[in-house]
Amino acid sequence: MFSKQAILFDKLAATGMKPDQVDILKKIFCNPKATLKHEGHVEFTTRISGADIRTSRWAKCTYNWQYDSSAPSKGGGLAYIYAEECNGPNGAGITGSQLKIYLPVPGGQDPNVESGDVIAFSKAEDGTYFALGYGDNRIGSIIMGTQADSGTKGYALCDGTANGSGGQRGKGSGANLSDKFPRCWTSSANSGNTGGSAASNLTIEGTFTANGIGNHSHTLQETTIGTGSESTVDVVTSTPTGDSGVDLGTVSVTFTGAGGSGSPSAATIPPYTYVSFLERVDNSRNILGA
């Protein structure tokens, strides 16, 4: 265990200790395969070097995170990142050693680590390196922000451009939610489709039918009218006449709205507050490069 100090045991022979006794001590304390068990308090007054027994270390990322086949949230394997070990969270004292550090995340999440980030990592018993706690929403998730966020690491504004396939923060769906409300689809085939209208007036569609008396006429068929003992009174002296009725078969209906004329006016948008919709884009090295 203390092989570098083995030469010090030889000095014991100079003080009169028998050589075979010195050899026994060497076998006990200088055998790297021997188990040293101590009952009691052990105090170290200087740092221990040699075996890597650090529980956590720091590294500055050289590239964005990446994956081999599919993103973790789509059933892919562990994502990872290449980084250089450094002395602390400020990224100083980079050693230059390129380490492959795995980024395990829970189901339904994807990592969100980019070039230049400083992360804490550990070493597993099999010698691999891993960093916990760097998962984020699944790629394609949409969140809302109230701080006028136009985009942050791993996210882009849902304006159809920043979150498009050529967005600066990564590849997104291209969904444009500017002045729109999200609506859940009933069929996945409708995902991404749009609808509705931003018109300020409502359009009422339908057929209005009025039940009227229609076209009609009254015609006198008799040429004379007689009453009692009175003489015959000649009423119609020529061709019989008739009166035309009012045609109510077609009725024109006009709605009077708030403005006094035209279609009924009504607001199509209830009271609202503006927020930003941000999409979790694919900001991996596979997409952006670095």
C-alpha positions in Angstrom: 0.0 0.0 0.0 2.9 2.3 0.7 5.3 1.0 -1.9 6.9 4.4 -2.5 8.0 4.4 1.2 9.3 0.8 1.1 12.9 2.0 1.2 12.3 3.5 4.6 11.8 0.1 6.0 15.4 -0.7 5.2 16.5 1.9 7.7 14.9 -0.3 10.4 17.7 -2.8 9.8 20.2 -0.1 10.5 18.7 0.5 13.9 19.2 -3.2 14.8 15.9 -4.8 13.6 16.5 -8.2 12.1 16.3 -8.4 8.2 13.6 -11.0 8.3 11.5 -8.8 10.5 11.9 -5.9 8.1 10.8 -8.2 5.2 7.7 -9.1 7.2 6.8 -5.4 7.6 7.3 -4.8 3.9 5.0 -7.6 3.0 2.3 -6.2 5.3 2.5 -2.5 4.4 3.9 -2.6 0.9 1.8 -5.3 -0.8 -0.8 -3.5 -3.0 -3.0 -6.6 -2.9 -3.1 -6.8 0.9 -6.1 -5.5 2.8 -5.3 -3.0 5.5 -7.8 -2.9 8.3 -7.5 -0.4 11.1 -9.6 -0.2 14.2 -9.8 3.4 15.4 -9.5 7.0 14.1 -7.3 7.7 11.1 -6.3 11.4 10.4 -4.7 12.6 7.2 -2.8 15.8 7.3 -2.2 16.1 3.5 -4.1 15.1 0.3 -4.2 11.6 -0.9 -3.1 11.0 -4.4 -2.9 7.9 -6.5 -6.2 6.0 -7.0 -9.1 8.0 -8.3 -11.5 8.1 -5.4 -13.2 11.5 -6.1 -16.9 11.3 -5.9 -17.6 14.3 -8.1 -15.6 16.4 -10.6 -16.0 19.3 -13.0 -15.8 19.4 -16.8 -16.3 22.0 -19.5 -18.3 20.8 -22.5 -16.5 20.8 -25.8 -19.6 20.1 -27.9 -23.4 20.0 -27.6 -24.9 16.8 -26.3 -25.5 14.0 -28.8 -27.0 10.6 -29.3 -26.2 7.7 -31.6 -29.6 6.7 -33.2 -32.7 8.2 -31.6 -33.1 10.8 -28.9 -33.6 9.2 -25.4 -37.3 10.2 -25.3 -37.9 8.3 -28.5 -36.4 5.1 -27.1 -32.8 5.8 -28.0 -29.9 4.8 -25.8 -28.0 7.0 -23.3 -27.0 10.4 -24.7 -23.5 11.7 -24.0 -21.3 14.7 -24.3 -17.6 15.3 -24.8 -15.9 17.5 -22.2 -12.6 18.5 -20.8 -12.0 18.2 -17.1 -11.4 21.4 -15.2 -10.9 22.6 -11.6 -14.3 24.1 -10.7 -17.6 25.4 -11.9 -16.0 28.5 -13.5 -14.3 26.2 -16.1 -10.7 27.2 -15.1 -7.8 24.9 -15.2 -8.8 22.8 -18.1 -6.7 19.6 -18.3 -7.1 19.1 -22.0 -8.2 15.5 -21.6 -11.3 14.8 -23.7 -13.8 12.7 -21.7 -17.0 11.0 -22.9 -19.6 11.6 -20.2 -22.9 9.9 -20.4 -26.1 11.8 -19.6 -28.7 9.5 -18.2 -32.3 11.0 -18.1 -35.7 9.7 -17.0 -38.2 8.5 -19.6 -39.8 11.2 -21.6 -36.9 13.6 -21.2 -33.9 14.6 -23.4 -30.6 16.2 -22.2 -30.0 19.9 -22.6 -26.3 20.6 -22.4 -24.4 22.8 -24.8 -20.9 23.6 -25.7 -19.2 25.8 -23.1 -21.4 24.5 -20.2 -19.6 23.4 -17.1 -21.1 20.2 -15.6 -20.5 18.0 -12.5 -19.8 14.4 -13.3 -18.7 11.2 -11.5 -16.9 8.0 -12.4 -18.7 4.6 -12.2 -17.1 1.4 -11.0 -16.7 0.2 -14.6 -14.6 3.3 -15.4 -17.3 5.2 -17.4 -18.2 8.8 -16.7 -21.7 10.0 -16.1 -23.5 13.2 -15.2 -26.9 13.3 -13.5 -29.5 16.0 -13.4 -29.1 17.5 -17.0 -32.4 16.2 -18.4 -35.1 18.5 -19.8 -38.4 18.4 -21.5 -38.8 16.0 -24.5 -37.9 17.5 -27.8 -41.0 19.0 -29.4 -42.6 20.0 -26.0 -44.1 23.5 -25.9 -43.9 25.7 -22.7 -45.2 29.2 -22.0 -43.2 32.1 -20.7 -44.2 35.4 -19.2 -40.9 37.2 -19.4 -40.9 38.1 -23.1 -38.6 35.1 -23.7 -37.7 35.0 -27.4 -35.6 31.8 -26.8 -33.3 30.2 -24.3 -30.9 27.3 -24.3 -32.6 24.4 -26.0 -35.8 26.4 -26.8 -37.0 28.6 -29.6 -40.0 31.0 -30.0 -42.9 29.3 -31.8 -43.1 31.8 -34.6 -42.6 29.2 -37.4 -39.1 30.5 -38.1 -37.0 30.4 -35.0 -38.4 26.9 -34.3 -38.1 25.8 -37.9 -35.7 23.3 -39.4 -33.1 26.0 -39.8 -33.5 27.7 -36.5 -30.4 29.0 -34.7 -31.1 27.2 -31.5 -31.8 23.8 -33.1 -34.3 21.9 -35.2 -38.0 22.3 -34.4 -41.4 21.5 -35.8 -42.0 24.9 -37.4 -45.3 25.3 -35.6 -46.4 28.9 -35.7 -48.4 30.0 -32.6 -48.2 33.7 -33.2 -51.6 35.1 -32.2 -53.0 31.6 -31.9 -54.4 29.4 -29.2 -53.3 25.7 -29.1 -56.0 23.1 -29.5 -55.8 19.4 -28.8 -56.4 17.2 -31.8 -58.8 14.3 -31.9 -56.6 12.5 -34.4 -52.9 12.6 -34.7 -53.3 13.2 -38.4 -54.5 16.7 -37.4 -51.3 17.5 -35.5 -49.9 20.8 -36.8 -53.0 21.8 -38.8 -54.5 25.3 -38.2 -58.0 26.7 -38.2 -60.3 29.4 -36.9 -60.5 33.1 -37.9 -59.3 36.4 -36.5 -62.3 38.3 -38.0 -63.9 40.9 -35.7 -67.5 40.1 -36.7 -69.4 36.9 -36.5 -70.9 35.4 -39.7 -74.3 33.7 -39.1 -75.1 31.0 -41.6 -78.5 29.6 -42.2 -81.8 29.8 -44.1 -84.6 32.1 -42.9 -88.1 31.0 -44.0 -91.3 33.1 -43.4 -94.6 31.4 -43.5 -96.9 33.9 -45.3 -100.0 34.0 -47.3 -98.2 33.9 -50.6 -99.6 35.2 -53.9 -103.4 35.3 -53.9 -106.3 37.2 -55.5 -110.0 37.7 -55.0 -112.4 37.8 -58.0 -116.1 38.7 -58.1 -117.9 36.0 -60.1 -121.4 37.6 -59.9 -122.5 40.4 -62.2 -125.3 41.6 -60.0 -126.1 41.8 -56.3 -129.7 41.9 -55.1 -131.1 42.5 -51.7 -134.8 42.2 -50.6 -137.2 44.1 -52.6 -134.7 46.5 -53.8 -134.1 46.8 -57.5 -131.3 44.9 -59.0 -127.9 46.7 -58.6 -125.5 46.4 -61.4 -122.0 46.0 -59.7 -119.7 44.8 -62.4 -120.3 46.2 -65.8 -117.3 44.8 -67.6 -114.6 42.1 -67.1 -114.4 40.8 -63.5 -111.7 42.3 -61.4 -109.5 41.0 -58.6 -107.0 42.2 -56.0 -103.5 40.9 -55.7 -102.1 39.7 -52.4 -98.7 40.2 -50.8 -96.0 37.8 -51.7 -94.2 36.6 -48.4 -92.5 33.6 -49.9 -89.1 35.3 -49.7 -88.2 37.5 -46.8 -85.0 39.6 -46.6 -83.7 39.7 -43.0 -81.3 42.4 -41.9 -79.6 42.2 -38.5 -78.8 45.5 -36.8 -75.6 45.2 -34.8 -73.8 47.3 -32.3 -72.8 49.8 -35.0 -76.4 50.3 -36.2 -76.3 48.2 -39.4 -74.9 45.1 -41.0 -74.1 41.8 -39.3 -74.3 41.4 -35.5 -71.0 42.5 -34.0 -69.3 40.3 -31.4 -65.8 39.9 -30.1 -64.3 36.5 -31.2 -61.5 36.5 -28.6 -62.3 36.5 -24.8 -60.0 38.5 -22.4 -56.4 37.4 -22.7 -52.8 38.0 -21.6 -49.9 37.7 -24.0 -47.3 35.0 -23.3 -44.6 33.5 -25.3 -44.8 29.9 -26.6 -41.4 28.2 -26.6 -40.7 24.9 -28.3 -38.0 22.5 -27.0 -35.9 22.0 -30.1 -33.3 19.5 -30.9 -30.1 21.3 -29.9 -27.9 18.2 -30.1 -24.5 18.0 -31.8 -26.2 15.7 -34.3 -28.3 18.7 -35.6 -26.2 21.8 -35.0 -22.7 20.6 -35.2 -20.0 22.2 -33.1 
